[in-house]
C-alpha cells in the first residue's frame, strides 16, 4: 500500500482519489476551502441555489465509468437537455439546436436557410474523423510525442488534424454563413481561447456536444462532486477541508510529502489538483523543476469569466442554455487577449436557467446564471496581463453594463430582479484558486497547444498533475479523463510507478 496525498478536492482531485483508493492506495485529500468542489461550486440565497461552475455534462459515459471502476453505479439522475442550446445573433436570428442528433441539420436549415444543414453535416463528419484520431489515442492517454509523431507520419491523418489551421480558418473554409462561423468559433471559448489562435482540432468539441448530447443532473451539476466525494469516503479516503497545502516536500530528487497547517505529512506520491502555475511557481521548492516553472510562466492564461447570479421573480420560457452574440465577435477576443486587456464593451452573454425545482424557492421564481467572457484578473501595476477587477466601482459598472447588453438584445429583466450577486475574475481566483480567475487554465493557442499544456506526470518522481490546467484540459469529461490517466500512471498498490517500496 502506497501513501498518496492529493492536493485539492476539486473534481479531478476527488476522481483521482477514488480511483487510487479503489486500486488499494492509502489516500488523503487536503483542500484549502471549507468545502469540496473547486470550480464545481454552489451559491445559495433566499431559497435560490446556483451552480457556479459547468452547467452541462457531455460524454456521460466517462462519469459512469468512474463509478463503475470504483465500486458500482451512483444514484445521480442524468436528464437530456432539450433543446441543447438557443443561439441569438445580432440580426435577431435564433438558432435552436435540439438534443437529438438526427434533428440538428433541419434546425440549421430552418434558422439559417437551406444548405446550412448540409454544411453542419460536412463539419460533423470531419469532426468525427478527428474524434477517432484524438479521442482515445490522445485525450485518454498521457500526452505523447511518439503518438503525435505517428499521426504526423500518416499524411491523411495529418491533413485531418491540420495543426496549422485555426478554428476560425476552418469555419471560413467550410461554413458559408457568417452566423454559423460565429457559432463554431464559440467552441474555442470552451477552453478559454481565441478561435483565431486555437487549432482547428479543438472544433471536435462541437462534435462531442452534439454526438454524445448535452446532459443535466437533477439538483444541479454540483451533485456530481458530492457523489464522488461520497464514493471516496466509502473507499476510505480521508478528506480534510480547511487544510491548505503550503508546500511539497522534496528529498533525494523525489517527492516526500507535503507541508500543511504547520505539519509535515509524508507520502510516496503527491497528486496535485491545484493549477499547474501554482504548483510549479509556489508549492515546489525554488530550486526544483526550474524548466517546468519557466514553461508555465510563458504559457498564456485562458480567458476568465464575469458572472451574475440573478434571483428573479416570475418565470420565462426558452431553452435552459441561451447564448446572445454581439455584432462584432472578433472585438471580444481583441479586448480579452490584446496588448492592453479591458472589459468587453459588447460581450457575448451566456444565460443558464435550468427548469429545476430544487434550485428555486417556488414556481413563481427562477434563478439565472449569466456569464460573459472576460480578461483575467491582474494587479493594476500589470495592465498588460489583465484587468484589476478589484478596482473601485468596476464591479458595479460592469454589472450594469451586462444587464444593459441583455436588455438591448431583447432580454430586459430589470423589473424582475430580486437580487444580483456578482462574481468577478478576482472573486473566481479567490474562490477556486485559479490564477487570475482564468478558470480554463491556459489558453489553447498555437499549433503546439496540446504539447504546452502541463503533462500528468510531474517534473520530479512521485509528482502527478490532475485537473483542468493539465492534460487533456478543462471541462467535466476531460478532467475525469485526466484522473483516469493519473491513476493509470501510478498503478495499483504494490506496483505504483515512481513510488517508494513502503509508506513512511
N, C-alpha and C positions, 0 to 999 in steps of 0.2 A: 504494500500500500504506500503510495506517494502522498506527501503533504502538498496540497495545492492551495494557493491564495489567489482569489480573484479580486481585482481592484475595480469596484463599480458594479452596482446592481441594476444596470440598465438591461435592456432586452438581450443584448449579446452576452453580457456577463452572466446573467441568470441561465440562459440557454446553454452556455459552455459549462457552467457549474452543474447543471442537471445531467448533461451528457457525461461529464467526468465522474460524477458520483455514481452514476449507473455503471460506469466501467470499473468501479472499485476503488477510486481515489478518495482520500480524506480531504474534503473541500471546505474552505472558509471564505465567505464573501464579505468584504468591507465596503460599506457605502457611506460617503460623507454626508448625504442628505438624511433627513429624518424618516424618509420612506423610500421604498424601492421604485424603480420605474424609469429613471433617467428622462429621456426625451418623450417617452410614452407617459406623460404626466396627466394630471387631472386637476381641475379647479372647480370649487363649489361655492355657491352663494344663493341664498333665498330660495332654496329648492331646485335651482338650476345646477346642472353638472356638465362640464365641458371636458372633452379630450383636448389636451393642448399639444398633442403630437400628431402622428399619422392619423388619417381619417378613413382610410380604406385598406383592405388587405388584398393583395394579388398572390397568385401561386399558393393557395391554401394548403396544397399537398406538403409543402415544406414544413408548415406548422404542425400538420397532422403527423408527419414523420418524426418530429421531435418527441411528441408524446408517445408514439408507438415505440420508439427506440429507448425510452426511459421508463417504461412501465405500463403503458396502455393508454387508451383514449381519455380525453378530458370531457367535461360537460359543457364546454363552450359551444354556443349555438351560432353557426355562421349563416347569414342571410345574403342572398344575391342583392346587389344594389341595382334597382330598376326604376328609371334608367340609370346608366352608369354616370353620365355627365350631361349637362347642358352648357354649351358654349354660346355666348352672346358677343357678336362682333360689333365694331364701331358703327357699321351701317345699319344696325338693327337686326341683321340676320341671326337666327337662332338655330344651332345645330344640336340636336338631342341624340346622343349615342346610346343605343339600347345595350342591355347586358348580354342578350343573346347574339352570338357571333353572326348567325345567318341573316339577321335583320339589319346589320350595320351598313352594307352597301346601299340599300334602299334609303336609309336615313340620310346618308351623304347626298344621294341624288335629290331627295326631297328638299333638303335645306340649301344646297349649293348649286343645284342644276344637274341636268343629265351629263353623265361622264365622270362625275365626282366619285360615284360608287366604284367605277372601274379603276380609277386612279388609286382609290384606297385598296382595292384588291391587289393591284400590282405592288404597292408598298408592302402589304401584309405578306404576300408571297415572298418578296425579297427578304423581309424580316424573319420569316420562318426559316429560311436558309441560314441567316445569321444566328438564330437561336440554336440551330443544330450545331453550328460551329463553336459557339461560345457558352451555351447554357450549361452543359455538363463538363466539357473539357476545360473551360476557363473559370467560370463563376463558382463551381462547386469543388474546385481543387486549388491548392496553393498556387499563387502566381508563378509561372514557369517560363523562363526564357526559351527553354527547349520546346515547349508546346507551341509558343508563338513562332519560333523559328520553323517548326514543321509546317505550320499553317502558311508561313511566308514562302515556303519551298513549293507549295502547290499553287500554280498561277490562278486557277479558278477560285480557290479559297481566298487568295489574296485580293482578287478583284471584288469578291463579295464583301469582305471586311473593309476594304478601301480605307486604310488608316489615314490617308492623306486628305480624305473628303470630310467635310463637316456636316452636321445635321442640316444646317441651313442650306448648304450647297446641294445636299441630297433632295431636299424639298423642291428646290428650284429646278432640278433635273427631272423629277417625277410628277410633281403636282402643279398643274397649270393655274389653279385658283389661289390667289394670294391669301385668302382666308384659310384655306386648307394648309398652306405652308405655315401660317401662324399657329394653327392647331398642332402641327408636328413639332414646331420649334419649342412649344411649351414643354415637351418631354425632356429637353435639356435641363429645365429647371428642377426636374425630379432629382438631379444630382447637384443642384445649386449652381448651374453653369450657364455660360453664354452659348447659345446654339451656333453662333458664328465661329466659335473656337472649339466646340465639342465634337469629337469624332463621330462620324455617321453611324458607327456600330451601336452607339447608345440609342439610336432610334428603335432598337429592339425592345425598348421599354414600352412603346405603344403596342407592339405585338403581344407582349406578356399581359398587359392590362386587358386587351380585347380577347386574346386566345383563352386565357385562364379565368377571365372575369374579374369584376370588382365585387368585393365581399365586405360585409359589415358584421360585427359581433354584437349581439343583443346586450344592451347595457353599456356599450362603448368599447373601443379598442383597448382601453386601459385594462380591461378584464384579461387580455392576453398575458400581460405581465403578472397579474395577480395569480393566474392559473399556473404559470411557470414557476413562480416563487413557491406556491403550494407544493408543486411536484418536487422542487429542490428540498423542501423541508421533509417531505415523505422519504426522500432518499438519504436523509441525514446531513444535508448541507447546513452549516452554521452561517446565518446571515446576520451581520452586525451593522445596523444603521447608525447614523450619527457618529461614524468612525472614519474619519478622513485619513487616508494614507499619506504620510508626509514624505516618504522616500522609499526607494527599493534598495535593499542591502545586496552588495556585491562583494564576493571574495573568491580568490583563485580563478578570476576571469569568468565567473558564472554567477547566476542569481543565487542568493542565500536566504531571501525572505523579504519582509517589509518592515518599515517603521510606522507605527500608527498609535496616536494618542500617547506619546511618550514611552511606548514599549516596543520591543523588537519581537517580531513573530517569524520564526524560522519556517522555511518552505523549500521543497525541492523544485517547485515550478511556480511561476507567477504569471497569471493571465491578466492582461491589462485591458479593461473596458473603457478607460479614460481616453480622451482624444490623444492621438499619436503625438501631437505637438506638446501637450502637457507631459506625456511620458518622457520623450527624449529631451525636452527643454526644461524639465523641472523635477521629475521623480528620480531620474538616474543621476549618480554622481557626475560631477562636471568632467572628469577625465575619461568617462566611459561612452562608447558609441558616438564619437565625435562626428563621424561621417554621416550617420543617420540623423544626427541633430542638424547638421548643415542642410541636409536634403529637406527636412520638414520645414525649416525656416525659409527655404527658397520656394516651396510649393505654395501657390496662391490659395487663399481661403475661398471657400464657396460663398455664395450669397447667404444672407441671413433672412429673417422674416420679421415683419412688423404685424402684430396680431391684435385684433379687437375681439373681446368676448362680449357679446351683446345679449342681455336679458330683455326679451321683447314681449309685450302684451299682444294678444291676438295670434292668429295662425295664418300662414301663407301657403299657397300651392307652389309646386315646382319640384324639380329634382333636388335630391339631397346634396348633390355636388354641382355647383354652378361657377362658371368662370366668365368674367366680364373683361373683354380685351380692349385695349386702347387703340387709337388710330395708328399710333407710331410705336410698334413693339420694339424696334431697334433702339429707340431713345431710352427705353427702360434699362437695357443692358449697358448702354453708354454711361448712364448715371451710376450704375452699380459697380461696373468694372473699369471705368475710365480713370484717368490720371488723378482726378480730384473727385472722388466719390461723393454723391449727395443724394438725399431722399428723392425718389422718383416723383416728378410733378404729376404725371398722368399714368398711374400704375395699372397693371393687370390686377383685378380683385378676385380673389377666390373665396367663395362662401360655402360653408358646410353647415347644413341644418337638418340633421337626421330626424326622421319621424319616430322617435323612441320615447315612450312614456317614462322610462327610467331616468331621462335626462332633463325633465321639465317638472315644475311644481304641479301643473294640472293641464288639462286640454285647452285652456284659454291662453296659454303662453308657449313660447318656443325660444330656444337658445341658438344663436348663430356664432359660429367660429369664422371670423373674417381675417384673411391674411393677404398681405401684399409682399412682393419680393423687395428686399432692402439691402443696402450695403452693410457690411459687418460693423460692429462697434469698435472704435479705436479712440484713444485719448485725443484731446483737442490738439496736442502737440504733434500728432502724426496724421494730418489730414489726407495724406496720400494713401493711407492704409484703410480708411473707413470714415465713419461719421461718429462724432461724440454724441451718442444718443442720450447721455445724461445732461446735456446742455440745458440750461434753464428754459422752460417753455416749449422745447421742441416736441416732447411727448404730446402735449395738449394741442399744439398747432397741427401736427401731422395726423392726430386722431381726427380732428375736424376735417382735414383735407381728404382723408379716406372716405369719411361719411359723405362729404360733398361730391366726391367722384361717383360713389354709388348712386346718389340722388340724380346726378347728371345723366346716368345711364339707365334711369327709369326705376330705381330701387330706393325710394326715399322712405326711411324708417324712423325719421326724427320724432314723429308723434307717437311712436310705439315703444320708444326706449325706456326701460325701467332702470337700467344701469349699463355702463360701459367700463370694462376692465381692459387696460392696455398693457401689452407685453412688448417692450421694445427689444431690439437685439441685445442691449445691455442687460435687460432683465433675463433674456434667454441664456446669456452667458452665466449669470448668477444662479439661475435655476437648474441648468442642465450641465454646466461645466464646459460647454462648447466654447472655445476661444473666440471672442468677438461675436458670440451668438451665431456663428457660422454652423448651422445645425446639420449641414450635409458633409462636414469635414473639409476636404479640399476640392477645389473646382476641377472638373474633368476636361482640362484644356490641353490641346495639342495631340498629335498622333501617338505619343508615348504616354498618354494619360494613365493607362492601366498599369504601366510599369512604375509610375511615380507614386501611386498610392502605396502606403506602407504595407509591407508583407506581414503575413500572420505569424511567421517565425521571427522573433525579435533579433536585435543585433548582437545579443550575447546569449550563451547557452542557458536554457531554463526559462527564457522570457518569450511570451507569446502575446499577440495582439488580436483583439476581437472587437467587433462593433463597426459603426458606420464610417469611421475615419480610416479603417484598414481595408484590405482586400476582402471581398469584392466590391464593397461600397455601402451606401446608406439605403434605408427603406427596410421594411419588416422582412421580406423574403431574403434579401442579400445579407442582412445582419444575422439571420438564422443560419444561412449558409456559412458565414464566417465562423460561427460557433461549431458547426459540424466539421469544418476544416481544422480548427484548432484542436478539437477533441481527437480527430484522426492523427494529427501530428504528434500529440502527446502519447496516445496509445492507451492500452489497458494497464491497470495496476500491475506492477511487476515487469512490464515491458515498456514503460514510459520512455520516449525518446528524449535524450538530453537531461534526464533526471538522475539524481544520486541513487545509490543502491538502497538506502534506507532513510526514513524521515528523521529529522532532528527535533 
